[in-house]
Amino acid sequence: MAEMQSAEESDLDPNKDDLPLRANTNHMLVRHYVLDLTIHFESKTIGGSIVLFLEPGKGKSMETPDSAPSGESTSPSPLCEQPKQEPQLHLQPQAGASQTEVTVETCDHKHVEGTEARSWQEGASDEFTLVLDCCDLSVSKVEEVDVASVPGMRALLDDCEQPPQAGCLSFTLVERLLALSSSCWKEQHDLYLQCSTAPCPQGAAALSFHTDRWSLQLRKRGVGSPSGFPRALRIWYETKPKGASVRWTDTQDGRCCVYTMGSPINNRALFPCQEPPVAMSTWQATVVAPGEYTVLLSGENQVVPVQKESGLSRWAYYVTMPMPASTFTLAVGQWHEAQAKSGTGVPVLTESSNSTPGVSTSGCSSVEKPCHGSNQEFQGAADGPAQSMCAHVDYPCRFTLTEAWQEAIIPHRVFSPTCLLPQVETVVVPHLPACLAAAHAVLGVHPFSHLDVLIVPSGFSSLGMASPHIVFLSQSVLMGPAHLCGARLCHEIAHAWFGLVIGARDWTEEWISEGFATFLEDVLWAKVQQLSLHEEEDQLHLRALLRWRRLHDELQNAEQELQILRPHKESTGVVSESGASTVKHGLNPEKPFMQVHYLKGYFLLKFLASFTGHEQFLAFLRLFVSLYHGRLVLSQDFLRMLLDHFPDVKRRGLTLEGIYADWLDAPGIPKWLTEESAAWLQSPLVTEVQQEVTKWIHFSRGHGKGTKRKRGDPCLKVNFKEMGPEQTVLLLEMLLEEEKMSAGVLQTLERTYDLRTQDAEVKHRWCELVVKHKYSAAYKDVEDFLIDNQAMGVYLYGELMLQEDGRQQALARRCFSRAQEHMDPAALAVVSEMIL
């Protein structure tokens, strides 16, 4: 394979610049992928093929008219522009041939390594180029797929009034395959799979291709526009061991595994694809792995693997809901399924009002509906199946199924390394059903039919990550009481609605995903705990105050550009003529560790709810989901619908322009948030913490150096109150503001709250106190935390180095030396800069 540097590559610094999305989606869209991959643990590569089913785009740059509707005959030009040398179609399938055999026996091998550069330059001026997002892939060959050789495809022509024009058969067949109704999805997927193993047209040369840092570019000789470009392509490729889309590492059991870790470059180093979120597609994937490994994908089906005589196993997954390629998720390892223990489940919330009868079980309409309208349009829309509210493209939608609306707890499984199974079965498994039921009670039908949860390796860079049908959780949530785990489960489950079934049309608007999930995390977790309204309000105030403090601290040190929720402002959602765009700050190494989009987005939603009322706002979110599921949105879609639905808030001064100016387009903290934080300080749970902080300050000063104390001194006998995990976090944060605390006080503090057995959030604050006050007796706590909680330890490395204490800096270097081999690349880069 020839890998060539492009002129623009030298202009991109992957540590500083925006992430380019190169795919020319306005020219050509990938509608379906079929992946056939094998996992090679020895070489740490994934190899095989991917077949793309394409449709000419409808962007302004297109000079060809839209494709004819299904059932109508197609015109010979420009729908199927002829290349200068159209190969003769090979119509007889080669039964029983594997994909590898097809490549060897039926494809023209005159296009060999070393010829790409010459071929590429020859066609540069007048040939259409299909651009795919791609990085760190070794592409060996690109070839057209002879879909006409698949016998079942000919049935798609049965209702044609006229046969396809000469040379247009393959174009017409793929067009009709893509246009099949969602009610025929099984037949459609079967045909996709058959086509994926078809040979290339007899005598056809492979397509010429070119790779640079961020893209794979394809041409067919003699084709000058998208209308004449092949509609089905097969790309043979292999990933690289250091490719940034997947992590090859060890599980907590010390066994090799590989998984997609939510890389800033998404999946372009796993397979060539179209990364822009507007490129929504379906997919099928077959993955072959050693027999002792479990393969988990973000597919709709729960797979029973097929065991092969070679000792390998074959796993086949699929999805029928079109989604961005970035949502494809893979995890292969020797995971084991956790089992529920009798009598350990958390009580599940039941609300009969949330199980409502439906009116339709038919497929969704593919006709786009207006984004917002009168209140009458919304009445009843979120109470059950309502075909009229589906405004997405046609797919088998769960929002139309009565049984889906009545399913509060979808089928679910939890996977983990063997060594963590006891903790998983104690903490995760009992809470998962209650979290699912709470989400259903608040938001309605689950967008996805089942959920797998996986405890990923220790080097995972965050506490959790949600994908369709699968959630990754960090081992950090397993520590201490279940509070952190339960809240995180609620956060990731909320992403099924906000972030997945409703996605951001412009990835720079991360708050649409993370702000909503953070807001709903609190609501769902309160329902799981079955708190009274008074208790829920107190807990919401406490959590809001903790987030306010975190946001305030983060904005003190963050670049102003990184504080803006809508960095593209009025250009948000705008792409180039070809469909290419950039993700602003997408490659900034510090960005993954910032929470501005989580926190500022969360507070924006609280601000809006203060106008509508909390319960009314939750009901509105449910209505928004009923209309926008299966679609991509911008901030203005949500905000305009809100302002239309609650006309009274406009009279009270809430405007779209004001929200943009105060919350979305400006750095810093809005005035409302500063004022509201004062009220949170008065809530009962916070007041209790403040009282305990006062006791500790008095106790600490009574233990100051040089202070003479008598036996029986009342300051030595203080009754400290027991507190919950979040109260303890706030207590430790407030004590961090004290200039001095003696070793004796810190020792008493640890023993009083048994801090070594608390959750990771509490331990993190404890470690900060240890570092600040150089409490060497607890340096082992810091070391254990940095090794076991890599998703949360980056900040601590900085504190250890900033103290300019030789022993602490040695501790940081020792921990880094132990952890760096399995560290997330982003964390590795940031910590390396601190340490080295």
N, C-alpha and C positions, 0 to 999 in steps of 0.2 A: 504494500500500500504506500502511496505517496502522500506524505503530510506536508503541506506547504504553508508558509507564513503569509498572511495577508498584509497589505500595506497598513491597514488600520490597526492591526494587532499591537504595533509598537506604541500606539497612542493610548492604550488601555493599561492602567495599573490596577491589577486585581485587588490591591489592598486599599485603594482610595476611590476608584471611579464607580459610577453607576453600573448596574448589571444590565447588559444589553439583551434585549429580546429580538433576535434577528429574523424570526420566521415571517415570511411574507404572506400572512393570513388573508389579506385582502385579495390576493391573487389566487390562492389555492388553499383549501382547508382539508385537513385530515379528519375524516369522519369516524374511522374505526381502525384500531391497531390489532394485529394478531402477533403475539410474541411467542417464540419457541426457544427457550433458554435452558442452558445447563450450567449448574453451579460447580466450579472447579476450586475446591478448597486448597489443593496443593499449590496451584499457581495464583490463587486469590484473584481469579477472574470469572466473569460470567460471559458465556459465548453462545452464539446462535444466530437467529434471524428475527427480523420484524417485518411484517407485511403491512403496508399502508394502503387504505382505501380512500381515494381522493375525490374532491368535488371542486370544480372551479369556483373561485370566490365571486362575490358580488360587490366588490369595492368600486370606488369611483374610477380607479385606474383601468378597470376592465373595459375593453372595447367590444367584447362579445355580449350578446343578450343573455338573459337568464335562461337556464335550462328549461326545456319544455316540461310541463307537468306530467306526472306519472300517468301512463295510459295513452298519451299522445305520441304520434310518430315524431322522430327527431329530424331536424334539418341537417343536410350534409355539411353546411358551412354557415357560420363559423363554429358550430357546436363540436364538430369533430374534424378540425383542421388536419389535413394530411401531412405527415412529414415527407421529406423529399424522397425517402426510400422506405416505404411502408412494407414491413416483412409480412410474408404469408402466414396466416393464423394456423397454428397446429391444433386441430380440433379433437384429436384422440387422446384421452387421458392415459397416463402410464400407471396402471393399477399397481398398488403395492410398493411403489417407489417412495423411499424416504426423502426428506427434504435434501439431505446431503447427496443422495444418489441423483436426484433431479438436477442439482447444480452441476454435478460431474458429467452426467450423460446427455443432457438435453440443451445445455447453454453454450453459446459461442465463447470460447476462451481466448479469442484473438485480442481481447481488451485486457491486457495483463499489466502487472506492476511496472511502473516506469513510463507508461503511455498517458497517464492522466494529465500531466502538465501540458504536453503537446496538444491533446484533445481539448483541454480546457481553454487554452489560449485561442485555438482555432475558432471556437464557437462563441467567443466572448461578445461579439458585436451584435449578433442578430438572433440568438437563441434564448428562449425563455429559461430562467433559472428558478428552480424550486429551492427555497432556503429553509432548512430545518435547524432548530437549536440543537447544538451538539458540543460536547467538550470531553476531552480525555477518552475518546473512543477510537479503537483501531478498526476502521471500516475497510473491508477487503473487497467488496463487490456490491454493485447496485444493479438490479435487473427488473425488467418488466415481467408481470405475471400474466400468463395466458388464461384469463378467466373463462374464455369461450371454450376451453377444453374440459370444463367441469360440466358433466351431463345435466345436473340439476339446474344449472343456470338457464338453460334454454326454456324452461317452464315460465320464466319471467316475461317471455315474449308472447305468451299465449293470447293476450288481449290486445296486442298491437294491431292497429288497422292496416299498417303497412310495414313490411320488413325494414330493418335498419339499412341505411345507405352502405354501399361497399366501403369496407375499411372502418366502419363505425360500430361494428358489433360489440367490441369490448367496452366502448364508451357507454353504449346504451345499456348493456348488461349491468355494469357497475352502478349507473345512475338508477336503474330500477331496483337493484339490490338495496341501495341506500334509502330508497323511497318506501320500502315496505312498511306497513303499519306496525305499531307496537304490539298489536294482537298477534302478529306473526313473528315475534322476536326469536322464538326457538328455531323456526325454519331459516330465518335470516342468519342467525349465528352458525347454524350448521353449514350454510353456504359459504359464509366467511371462512370457516375452518377448511372446507374442501378447497376453496380457492387458494388458501395460504400454502397448500402443498402442490399446487399445479405447477407445471414447468413454465419456463419462459417461452415466448413464441419461437417457433422453429426458425433457426438461422439468424435470430436477432442478436445484435451485439449488446453487451452490457452498457448501461448508461455511464457517461463520464461524470466524475465527481471531484470535488475539491473540499478540503477541510482547512479551517483556520481555528483559532483559539475557541471561538464561540459558536461556530456553525458548520453544517454540512450542506454543500451546495450541489445540486444535481441538474444535469441537462440531458436531453435526448437530441441527437444529431438531426438537424433539419426542422425542429419544432420551435416556432417563434412566438407562441402565445400559450397561456394556460389551457385554452380550449383544445389544443392538440396534444397536450401532455398526457402520458399514460395515467390511467385512473387507479391502477393497482401496481405497487412496487414492492420488491423484496430487497431488504438491505441485510447483508451479512456483516457481522461485526463482533468485536470482543471488547469488554471493558478493560480498564487498566487497574492494577492493584492499588494505585494511589488516586484513582478517580474520586472526585469530591462528592458524588451523589450517594455513594454507599460506604459503609464502614466495615472493614474486616477486622475483627477483634475477638476477644475471648469472653465467654460468659462468666458469671460468678463461679461456675463449676470448673473453670479453666479449659473449656472446650471451645473450639473455633466456631464463629458464627458470622453472619453478614446481614446487614439491614440498612434500609434507607433511613437516614438520620435527620431529615428535614434540612438539608443543605441549602444555603442561600442560592445556589445555582439550580435547585430543584432536581429534576430527574434527567437532565441532558447528558450526564455522564453515566447513565444507566441504559438509556436508549435514545436514538435520535427522534426528536418529536417537535411539536409546536408548543412552546411554553406560554405564549400570551394567554391569559385566562379566557379570552373570547373563543379560543380554539377548543371548543367543547367536543369531546369524542367519547365513544364507548370502546371497550377492549375485551379481548380474550387473551389469556396467557397460560402456556404450559411450561412448567418448571420441573426439570429433572435434577434430583439431588441424591446423595447417599441415603440408603434405606433407613438409617437410624436417625435421620434429621426430619424435623417438622418444618413444612413450608407454609407460612402465613402470608396472604396477600389481601389487599383491600377489595376483594371480590364479593359478589352477592351470595355465592353458594358456599356452604360448608363442605369441604372436600374430603372424600375417602380416597387416599392415594392408591394408584395401581402399582403393585410391586413387580419389578422386572427381574428376569433371571440373572442379570448382571449384578444384582445387589443394590441397584438404584431404584428409586421410586419416582413416579410421575404424578404431578399435581396439576389439575386443570381448573382455572378460575375464570370468571367473566363478570362484566357489569353491563347493565342495560340502560342506566341513566347516564346521559352525556355529561362529562365533567372535564375540567382542565387536566392536562397530563401531569401536572404537579401533584395531584391527589393519589397517583399510583404509589402504593406502598408495599414493600417486600421485607420479610424477615425470615431467615433460614438458620435454624440452630437446633440443638438437642433440648428443645423446650419440653416441659411436661405439663399436662393439664391439671390444675388444682381442683380439688373436690370440696363440695360443701359439707361442713360438719353438722350433724344433727343438733338443733337447739342453739345454733350460733347466729342465725340470721337476724338482721335488724328489722324491726316492725316496718311494714310497708304501708305507706299512705294510701288510703282508698277514698275516692270521692266519686260517688255515683253520678254526679253532674258532669263528670268529664267523659263518661261513656255514653255517647249519644248515637242514636240510630242514623244510618246513612240513607242517601237517596239515589246513589248511583254506584255501580261497580264497573262502569265502562272505562275505556281509555280516555286520556286527556285530549282536549282540543289542541291542535297545533297552531291555532290562530292567536297572534299577539293581541293582548287586551290593553286598554289604557292603564297607565301607572297608578292613577288615583281618580277618585270620583266622589259621588255623594255618599252620605252615611247609609242610605238604603242599600247601596251595593255591598256594604260590609256586614249587614245584619245577617247573622246565621252562618256566615262564611267560614268561621273557625270552629263550628260545632259538629262537623261531620263531613262525609264525602260531599263535595260540591263541584261537579264538573265545570260549571260556569266560572269557577275561580282559578282554574288551571290555565295559565297564560304562557306556558313554556312550550318548547318543541315536543313533539310526540314521543313519549316513552312510557313504559308500564309504571304508572305513578301510584305510590301507596296512598296518597291523599284521596284517591277515588275509591278506596276499598273499605267497606264497612268493618270487616274483620281487623283491618289495620288500626282503625280509630279505636277499637275496643281493646287493643293489645297494649296494656300499660307497661308490661315487662316483656321485651323482645327476647328471643333465645340468646344466650350469652355464654361465653367460656373465658377462663382466665388461664394463661400460660406463664410458666416461670422456670428458671433453672431449679434443679432439684434442691440445692442447698437453701433456697428461699421459700420453698413450698410451705413450711409451717407458718411463717409470717404472712404469706399471701392468703392462706386459708383462714387465718385469724383476723386479718385486717381488710383485705380487698373483697374476698368472696362474699362475706356477710353483708357488706354495704352496697354492692353493685345493684342488686334488684331494687332496693329502696331508692337509689339515685335515679335509676331508669323510670321508676314509677313517678317520682317527683317531677322529672322532666316532662313526662306525658301529661301530668296534671296541669302544668303551667303552659306548655307549648302545643299540646295536641299530638297528632299522630307522629310516631317515630319515622323519620325519613328513610331509614335503612332497616332492613329486615332482621338483622342480627348484629351482634357485637362481640368481637374478640378483644381481650385485654392482654397485653404482654409486658412483663417486667424486663426491660432491656438492660444491657450491660452498664457497668458503673460509669463508663465514660460518656454516657448520654448527656447532652448539653442543657437539658431543661427538665422540669418536673414532669412534663407530659407533652404528648403530641397526638392530635386527633386526625384520622383519615377515615374515608368511608369504610364502615364495618370493622374498623380496628383502631385501638388506642394503645399508644406506648406510654408506659409509666416508668418513672425513675425509681430505683430502689430506695431513694431518700424518703418516699412517702410511707414506707413500711415501718419507720422507726416510731417508737413511743405510742401515745394514744392515737386513735383512728381519726382524729379531727382533720389533720392535714390530708390524709388519704381520701377521706370522704369528700372534702371540699374540692380536691383536685379532680376526683372522678366527676363531680358535678360540672366543673369547668370544661373538661374534655367532652363530656356528653352533650353539653350545650352547643359545642361546635358543630354537631350534626345539623343543627338548624342554622346557626350563624357562623359561616366560614366554609361550609360544605354544600348543603342543599341550597343555601343562599350565599353566593360568593361575591367578592369585590371585583368589579370590572377593571379597576386600576389597583395593582398590588401595593401602591404607595398608601392606599387608604386601609392600612392594617387595622385601624380602630373598628372598622365594620365587623371584623372577625373577633379580635381580641377584647375590644371594649365591651361588646355585647356578652361574650362568654364570661368575662370577669363580673359584669353586672348580674348575670343570671346565676353564676356560681353561688352568690350569697342567697339568692331567692330559693334556689333548689336545695341548698344545704340546710337552710332553715326548715324547709318542708320535710326533709329526711329526718331531722331531729324532732319534728312535730312540736315546734315551739308555739307557745301562745302568741297572740299579736303583740303583746307587751314585751315578751322575751325576744321575739323576732326583731322588733324595733331597736331594742337595746343592743342586740348583737350586730345589727346593720350599722349602727352608729359607731360601735367599737371598731369594726372592720373598716369603715370609711375613714376613721381617724388614723388607723395604721397605714392605710394607703396614702392618705394625705401627707403624712410624714415622709413616706418613701418617695412620693413624687416631688415634694419640696426639696429633699436632699439630692435627688437625681438631677433636677433642673439647675441646681447650684453649679454643677460641673459639666453639664452637657452643652455641646455646641447648639447655638440657637436654631440652626437648620434642622437638627434632629429632634427639636421640640415641637415641630409643626405636624399636625395630623393630616393635612392635605397639602403636601409640599408642592404639588403641581398647580395648586390653586385653580384658577379659571381654566387651565389646560388639562385638568384631571380627566382621564379617559380618552384624551386625544392621542392618536397614533399617526405615523407617517403614511404617505401615499400607499406604501406596500403593506402596511399593517405592523411594521416594526416599531419598537418603542424601547424605553429604558425603565428600569426600576431605580428610582432615585435613592442613593445611599445603599443600594442592595448589596454591595461588596464591602461596606464599611465593617471592619473586624470587630468594632465595639458595639455595633448595632444589635446583634443577637442578645447582648446582656443588658440592654436598656428596656425599660418598661413603660416608656412614655405613652405608647399607643394603647397599652393595657389600661393604664391608670387614668390618663386624661380622657380617653374614650369612655371609661367607666363613669367618671365624674360628669361628663357631658350628658350621659343617659340619666344620671341622678338629677341633674339640673332640669332636664326636660320633664322628668317624672314629678318634679316639684310644682310644675304648672298644671299637670293633668290629674295628679293624684296617683299613688302607688298602684293600687289595684286596677284603676282604669288604664294605666300605662302598660301593665302586664297583659290586659285584655287586648290592647292595641297591638302589642308585639305578636300575639297569636293571630290577629287579623292580617298583619303584615306578612307573616309566614304563609298564611293561606293564599295570598295573592302572588307572592314573589318566589315561592319555592321553585327550584329548578332553573333559576335565573341568576344573572349577574347584576349587581347594582352599584350605584355611586351614592355618596352621602346625600345628594340632593333628592334621590328617589325616596329615601326614608323620611327625610325632613319635610319634603313637600306633602307627602301623604299624611304625616303627623299634623301639620298645620291645617290641612284640609279637613281632617277628621275631627280636630278640636278647634273650631273657628274662634272660640272664645279666647284662646291664648293669644291670638293676634291682637285682640283689643286690649290685652294686658301687656303688650309691648314686645312679645316674642316674634321675631322676624327671621327669615332665612338669612338676610344680610347680616343681622346682628350675630347669629350663630357662627357664620363664617368668620366674621371679624374677631369675635371674642374667643372662639374655641378651635376652629379648624385651620385658619390661615395665619395665626399669629403664635409666636413662642410665648413662653412664660405661663403664669397662672391667672386665670380669669378672676375678676373681682368677686363674683358670686362664691367661688370656692373658698377664698380667703375668709369671707364673712361666715359662711356655713360651718367652717371648721371650728369656729368658736363655740357654736352650739353643740357640736359633738363632744367637746370637752366637758359639757355639763351632764352627759348621760350617766346613768347609775353605774354601769360597769366601768366606765372610765374614772368616775369619781372614786370608786373603790381602789383602783390602781393608784391614783394620786395619793390617797391616804396611806397606802402601803409604801409608796416611794418616800413620803415624809418620814415614816418610821425608820426606813433603811438609812436615810440621810442622817437622822439623829443617832441611830445606832453606829453608823460609820464614824461620825465625829466623836462619839464616845470612845471609839477604839483608835483614835488618832495617835500618832507617835508623840510621846512626851506627856500624854494625858494620864494623870494619876487616877486610878480607879480603886474604889473600896469594894470589899466583898459585899454583895447584896445590892450593889448599885443598880437602880431600876433600869438604866439604859442597857444593862447586860441581859435583862430578862424581858424580852419583847415578844408579845404574842402576834405572830405574823399570820395573816389570813390566807387560807387556801384559795387558789385562783385557777381559772381555766387556762388552756394553752395560749390563747390570744391575749388574755390579760397578762400572762407571764411575759409574752413577747414585748408588750407595751411597757411593763415594769422594767425589763432589762434595757430597753431603749432609753427610757428616762434616766436610768442609773448611769448609762453611758455618758450623760452630760456632766456627771460629777468629775471634778479634776482628779481627786485622789480617793482610792479605796484600798485599805490594807489587805494583806494576805489573809488575815484572820476573818475579816468581814466577807471576803470572797468565798472563803471556805464555808462559812456559815450560810451564805447565800446559796451555794450549791447544795448543801445538805438540806436546807429548808424546803427547797422545791424539787429536790432529787433531779437536778438538771441533766445529769448524764443519761437518764431514762426518758427524757422528753422528746418531742418530735424535732425534726431537723430545723424548723424555723426558730424554735427556742434555743437549740444547741448553737445555731449560728450566732445569735446575740450573746450567748454565754462565751463563745470563743472570742468575740470582739472585746468583751470585758477583760478576758484573760490576756489578750494581746496588748490592749491599751495600758493595763496596769502591771504588765510584765510578771504575771502570776505564774512562775515557773512550775509550781507543783501541778498545774493543769495543762502544761504544754502537750502532754499526751492526748488530751481531749482535742486540741487543735489539730494535731497530726492525724488522729483518727477521723476527724471531720473532713479534712482535706482529701483523704484517701477514699472515704466512703460516700462523700457527697460532692462529687465533682461538678454536678449541675449547679451548686450553690457556692463553691469555694473560691471563685476567681477574685472576688472582693477581698477576701482574707489574705490572699497572697500579697496584694497591694499594701494592706495594713502591716503585714510582717516586714516588708521591705522598707516602708516609710518610717518605721520606728528607729531605723539606723542602730539597731541593737544586734550585735554580732551573733548572739545565740538565737535570736528570732530569725535573722536572715539565714542562718545555717539550717534552721528548722524548715523554712520555706524551700530552700534548695534541696533538702533531703526528700521532702514530700513530692516536689516536682520531679525529682529523679525517679522516684518509685511510680508515679502516676503517668508520666508523659507518654509512655508507649501506647497507652490505651485512651489518651485524652482526645476529646473532640478537637478537630483542627482549629476551629475558631478560638476555643479556650486555650489551646496550645500556643497559638500565635500571640494572644494577649498576655498570657502568663510568661511566656518566653521573654517578651519585651520587658516585663517587670523584673524578672529574675536575672536576665543576662545583660 
